[in-house]
Amino acid sequence: MLGENKVLFSGMQSTGNLTLGNYLGALKNWVKLSDEYMCFYSVVDMHSITVRQDPADLRQRARNLLTLYIAAGLDPEKNCLYYQSHVSGHAELAWILNCFTYMGELNRMTQFKDKSSKHADNINAGLFTYPVLMAADILLYQSDVVPVGKDQLQHLELARDIAQRMNGIYGDIFTVPEPYIGKVGAKIMSLQDPAKKMSKSDENPNASIYLMDDPDTIMRKFKRAVTDSEGCVAYNDEQAGIHNLIDIYSACTGKSAEEVVKEFDGKGYGDFKMAVGESVVGVLKPLQDEYKRLQGDKAYIDKIIKENADKAQYYSNKTLRKVQKKIGFPVRPN
Ligand code: TRP
């Protein structure tokens, strides 16, 4: 807790083109959650350098992502939308937490195993301690809840373990965060292989709808989406491609799966795919327009970046000073 409100923290990396899956599964939810919680939504650029990045590209993408947060409807006056690298406490707390995290724990992280096999030429220490930086992100704001996908649950579990371990030694210094597993977040699968999650790193561009795709591209990708030979719009696990299209259509229109099945009773896949494509265009078009408008307003975005970094710095310092004191660092004379 910070003051009266429960605190929520989440972050996204700015690497790769964001997809419809990122929007329907995460960003759209974040907007809903911002009514209920005091939210910190970070662009976690420090996490991004665990793999090599082109500097100009990294900087541009970080700005694009922050702009997208606002375009998606996150109010930058109400929420704290900021770059992780602008707030010194993340690195400072991460160091301290590193000293309370065991090699064995980090060795068990499945994402580390995955990533180190993919980047065998650059298995750096940052990649190994990535989950500790993530724990610092969360604990720094005394977060109560963290909305994360399944792939990040193991990291969140580690953050909880570190918090409990340090609370056990020093008394209550950290709120122990809970995962927020929302019912509303849709899990969107690849349009080309519905057994796989829609991913910004997919090599096949037809597998994903990118948030900045134009209407023609969106319609074309839905026309090509993999389905099956049943020929009837039904909601079951055997028809994984259609299942995914129903989920997308539901998320975009607010209709339940049953309503969708009824709506397309007796109709072919062609009609259904067109309707899904149009519903996605209907959701993305206003988002894209607002994004472009914001991109043109450099002064406004700069102001948001400055104000929100100051806000995050203020709250994070409270926790950091408390932790530094508890573990025995000399008090700063003022
Ligand atoms: N590791 C997360 C991901 O790749 C991003 C992230 C960094 C994060 N710090 C976080 C998510 C803290 C939630 C809370 O998706």
Boltz pocket constraint, residues with backbone or C-beta under 6 A from the ligand:
constraints:
  - pocket:
      binder: B
      contacts: [[A, 9], [A, 10], [A, 11], [A, 12], [A, 13], [A, 44], [A, 47], [A, 133], [A, 134], [A, 137], [A, 138], [A, 146], [A, 147], [A, 148], [A, 152]]
      max_distance: 6.0
